[in-house]
């Protein structure tokens, strides 16, 4: 079940990043991580920490509540 949650969160992160018009490299630079780390996170291979959720939220202009839903969200 943890893997499924990580995959769903990864999809949400990808949606937020794309809506913010950021590449994986650009998001990585904004949050102090590599492009590879962002890619792994978006694919659900890395579990999202609270600190990373806050950093990603700030970089993408969203709230951390975005990551708490049980299904992938889109940003209007």
N, C-alpha and C positions, 0 to 999 in steps of 0.2 A: 504494500500500500504506500510506503514511503516513496518508492520510485515513481508511482503514478502522480503523487503530489508534486514531486520535483519536476516531472515532465510538464504538468499543468502550469506550475509557476514559471518554468522556462518559457512556455508559450506566451504567458502574460508579459514577461519581461521583453520578449521579442516584439510583441505588439506595441508595448510602451516605447521601446527604442525606435521602432519604425515611425510611430506617430510623432515622436520628437525629431524625426529626420536625422538620426544619428547612425553612423556605421558602428559595427562592433568595436573597431579601433578607436573611434571617437568616444564612445561610451567608456571604454577601458581607460582612456586617458583622463576622462573627467572623474573617474572613481579610483584611479590609482591601480588599475589592474591591466592585464594584457588582453589582447584580442582573443587569444586562445582561451583564457579564463572565461571571458564573456560567452564565447561559443560553447564551451563545456556547460556553463550554467544554463544557457538557453536550451540545450539538449537534455537537461535534467541529470547530468552526470555529477553536478556539484550541488550540495544543499545550500540554499539561501540562508545566510545569517541575518539577524536583525540589523547589524551594522551595515551590511551590504545592501539590504532592502532600503535603508534610509538613504544611503549614497545614491543608489539607482533612482529612487524616487525624486531626489533633489535634481539629479542630472536630467531626468526626463520630464520634470515639471508635473509630477503626480503625487498623490498621497500614498502612504504605506498601506492604507486600506485596500488599495488596488490588488495587492497580493493575497488578500485574505478570502477571496471568494472561492467557491468550490468548482467553478467552471471558468474557462478562459474568457476574459472580458475584452471588449474593444473600447477604444477611447473615442468619444465623439469630438 
